[in-house]
Amino acid sequence: MRQKRLAKRITLRKFAEIVGVSPTYLSQIEQGNCDPPTTERVQKMAEFLRENADELTALAGRVPVDLPAIIQRQPASIAEFLREASGLSPDEIQAMTRRARELKSKSRVIEG
């Protein structure tokens, strides 16, 4: 987080103010001296830094807030899908993501 903040030339105090935390707390987060921030705070940080919120959330050791509900709707299928996708390259995963979008789009047309 610190490197991303510094790359944007944002002071610790300014970033803490924007995120709504104390500079001391933010410093502790950046140094890894305390528990990672909540997913909501990470989301706010990511938005301000114009970074991918999912990536920053993972770096914080957390799971994006929408994923547990998605997994709980189809736990066996989603778990199987993730296990099979594990080890694929980023390009292969992107191809699968595009295909999933196509399938969703087609099913909406059929339903609508």
N, C-alpha and C positions, 0 to 999 in steps of 0.2 A: 504494500500500500504506500509505504513511504517513497519508494522510487517513482511510482506513478504520480504521486502528489508533487514531488520535486521536479519531475519532468514537465509538469504544467506550471511550474514556478509559483506554487501556492504555499504561503507560509503555514506553519502548524496552527498558529492561532486563528488565522482566517478560515482554514479548513474545518477546524473544530467548531467555530462559530456557525458555519454553514450547515454542518452535520447536526449541530445541537448537542455537542458534548464538550467537556472541559478539555483544554489543551493538555493537561496532565494525563487524563484518561487516553486521549488520542496518542500521545507519546508512548504510553505503556502498551497500547495496542500495536503500534508500529515496531516496538522493540520485542514484542512477543512475551511481555511480562504479565499479561493477564488473559483472561478468557477472551476469545474473539467476540466481536460485536454481534448484536442480533442481526438476523437476516434483513430486517427493516432498515437498520442503520447501514448495513453493507449496500443495500439497494440505493439508499440516498447518496452514499459515497460514490458508487458506480455511476449514477446519473450525473452527478456533478463533474466527475472526472472523465465522463464520456467513455466509460469502459464497460465491458460486458459484465452485467450483474451476476450471471451464473458463474463465470470464472472467478470473480472476486469472492462470491459466496463459498465456492469450493475451496479457495485458498484459505478462507476463514474456518474451514473445517465444518461447514454447515451445509444444509440442503435447502435449495430454493423452496419457499413456502408453498408453492402450488404442487410440488411433486408428490408429497405424501397422499393427497387426495386422489391424484391420478393413479398412483400405484394401488391404492385401496379399492379402486373401482374394478380392477382386473389384476389382482396380486400375482396369480400364477402366470398369466400370460406376459405381464410386464417383466416379471423376474426372469422368465425364460428368454424373452427378447433381449434384455440387457446382458444376460450371460452369453448369449450367442453373438451379440455385437461386440462384446469385450475382445480387445485385441485387434479390431479392425483399424485401419488407418483413418486419419481425419477426413480424407477425401472419400473413402468408402462410407463413412458415417454420414457425410453430407449427401451422398447419393441416396442413401436410405432415407434421410430426412426429406429430400425432394420427392421421393416416391411416396412417402407417407402423406405429404401435402396433396399430391395428385389423387391418392385414394380418398382422402377426406373430401376433397373438392368434388370428386365424382359422386360420392355418397350423398353429399348435400344436394346436388343437382337431381339425383334420383328421388330423394325424399321430398324436395321442394316442388 
